Amino acid sequence: MADYPYHTEPTHDTGAITSATRDTAISAAEGRLKVDAVDKVFLLEANNHPFITLLTNVGRTPTGVSYKGSGILKASTGSPEFKCFEDFYGGKYAKASGTYTATGAITITVNVGGNTSPAYIFTVGDVIINQRTSERMEVATVATASTITIAAAGRSIGSTAASAGADGDGLFIIGNANEEYATSRNINMTRANEQTNYTQIFRKPVGVSGTEMEADLYGPKDLPWQRAKAATQHAEEIEMAFWFGEKGSTTGSLSKPKRYTGGILEHIESNNAYVQDQGGPLTAPDLNTFLREGFTYGSSTKMLFCGGVVLQAINEIARGQLQTKIVDKTYGVKISTWQTAFGDVNIVHNHKFIEDYAGYAFLLDMDSFRYRYMNNRDTKLKTNIQANDADGQVDEYITECGLERKLPAKNALIKGITG
């Protein structure tokens, strides 16, 4: 019988001193090497990447040292192309394109904001009102994707007389009318739309020589200092892609897939969301118009991420009305709240909106967005990725993530503001 029980031997590091000496690659392989976690990356300089910070940390609980729980606007994905689905209530408003007569049966061509099938918001039996003439009418048929018909008997419902229609008249659906003992009316339901985006691989390496690692320097040691700078720069690069990136994919020089995540600017401008091109100084009436349109859909509290030129104009217009919000202490992002008749505006100065983008501001419903990261590919610091015989150390932050985007109409953009 052996002196010691049999057991599975662990890995042995043997050999000459030059090859068997323990280093950080071994402790990393053991899983014992501490590295900067995602919290550290995104909270290091939070005001330099406020959108990323809010997406990844809102909903978490600060302990004073780190955070507990997960951000409500952050989720993993098992595919580099991730999807979400959006649905809408049927529309209730259209504009007349062209004229129609004051008497008899009519056909009305309608327009709904460039929609390719504008007449499909209507259903037989809908009662509509022409806002300009106040005539109430009943829809007889949905003749084509862009036209509806009104029978002679469906004109002038009530006491208001029939009138000729003009190009651009607003037509509002104000309910529907049905006779006794009728069968069910036609079904009119909307389909959900699919929205997709890609995860993008972001990388930020740092490296120092072995001598530099041990050199006595003014300030901190060089490798930790370079890591700290790279952490902020890495988060800033993700932030800028989330604002200005355009969805796309290609094949790289290694014949492997290469993907680009689409950002907020593309989401708003390519999906008929409200865009106000100011082309000059911002006045109080212009700002009111922007807020009125921007709060048409979605939450009564929205975030306004703006450049310095926009913030300067708002400070003048809303002087004495801005209040600093407690969130600036919770997540490291300074937020000012402005209570308007349209809703509460939480204002964040995005320090990366400079030069040509200093006159931009995005009014966002944060429920429209989520930070999506590939399974086990959220931000990590990989250490000791240099060649085995290199006299130094190379570390790298790597993240594979993308921006989930939905319901663009809940968001708005104002641009071209000058000082």
Secondary structure, 3 states (H helix, E strand, C coil): CCCCCCCCCCCCCCCCHHHHCCCHHHHHHCCCCCCCCHHHHHHCCHHHCHHHHHHHHCCCEECCCCEECCCCCEEEECCCEEEEEECCCCCCEEEECCCECCCCCEEEEEECCCCCCHHHHCCCCEEEEECCCCCEEECCECCCCCEEEECHHHCCCCCCCCCCECCCCEEEEEEECCCCCCCCCCCCCCCCEEEEEECEEEEEEEEEEHHHHHCCCCCCCHHHHHHHHHHHHHHHHHHHHHHHCCCEEEECCCCCEEEECCCHHHHHHCCCCEEEEEEECCCHHHHHHHHHHHCCCCCCEEEEEECHHHHHHHHHHCCCCCEECCHHHHHCCCCEEEECCCCEEEEEECCCCCHHHCCCEEEECHHHEEEEEECCCCCEEECCCCCCCCCEEEEEEEEEEEEEECCHHHCEEEEEECC
